[in-house]
């Protein structure tokens, strides 16, 4: 209902602006949705008069009046009762009865699909979600990624887009050559069988630590003669062996591939157990290795060199130069302006004498030893998504740490002529846990497993404390659902760009801005409905019976579809998470003020309103991947 009112208002406003003799285009941002808490302001408000007055050199108050008069004369859309002008703002007030009737019947009719719709311009979207590196445990960063991306993709699907979630595994690169080398020299079959990821992580860290230690020793100036040589030789031995194994892997050498496959499979098995617990599914698992092994990498490199987009450096490496002015609007095919020719790079190179000092950034696609890199595989992925999926948009849910990398990638992709596909980096901030909140087995890394276990333990304490005599099995089921709500809300309730500190003790609480708080409000709605003898249908009620508190709740229910739009606009699930928190607050005050069941009047109306609220909680929490609970 609000969605159609909003559209009609924007059209009407545009007409009124012209009618009143002003010259200005009106787009959706001209209209703002207000909170339903201030009668004077109205529920929709426009500040367009200020912009017009600034252009015309006139007075915003009189501009606002002229537009409001013209709009009223042309007729306000159904559902809007009045338009007023205040301090230069044009305020539209809902006709609350129409609003109540239409909102409740929309929720009643559409039920589980209330809020969902067909999109006017649906896109085929392929999104990189989760995308961890194999041979390492999933850590809290992956938790934020996985939960955010799953919720966001659910919303995009509900809004009519065709979405494929791709778990773009990091399963290729010289680090796996290093790991193969380390495993062959120091690996332990039993330790691997026992806990493959832990063992591989140990080996990986051993390699890295040895390398940096030897590097430090090498840099020590007092080193002399044979000792210096021995250190260098030791370091070279490991580095060369790692490279050698990666080369063997890239060449398809059986011994290398067979071991690497074991690492990969064991990792995937462990990852899947976690995803299952989180209730998250993927449509595709196309790791980086696919592009290397199926020839996509080679084709990208050939193409970039043949088309003269990439150049070879003296050491045999190849890169696509990115000029400093090219970073803007890189993801938007219609706006980006790039110079694919190499002329500028050659000049810059002549002037500087070497790649490092030249006035461009090299986006490497081949290293001096001939191996490909992360960026090569991302370009190959783009080619693949265009050719095999005819995708409209390629989305990357990846931490902000890779912001710079992605802007380079996007410019490189444009230079290669991949202009039909929108490229979008959905970045998110860091996540940390407060000091001492959890003891971690692994030392520095906080794993997803540890977080989930801790959340479940705390949730169980809460359920047991309430002690309503439910049996142990039930306690376990409820605790698991509360734990998931805790973690999921903790990951998405803040705007994705923000760094967050996840405090489990706060996040599990039933009264804070938490997932369990929203779950609890829903459970309360269920129990009211359970205790009622019958709940009337939306069309059978009298919309004139509602008071202000009821109207406020109805207005919030009506806003839900607009909140989903906001999520799409921002490519974030936070607006939805916060909306549900607001709804829980509004519903709780409705419940306390109106005492639904023993209300003297409008009991049926309020039951219908409670049923509608429960439906919206279900729909919204469903998109966030949070289960509702009949009992808590
Ligand atoms: N595996 C990478 C990492 O853990 C993330 C991959 C993101 N997706 C991509 N197409 N680059 O850092």
Boltz pocket constraint, residues with backbone or C-beta under 6 A from the ligand:
constraints:
  - pocket:
      binder: B
      contacts: [[A, 128], [A, 130], [A, 131], [A, 132], [A, 133], [A, 168], [A, 169], [A, 170], [A, 378], [A, 381], [A, 396], [A, 397], [A, 398]]
      max_distance: 6.0
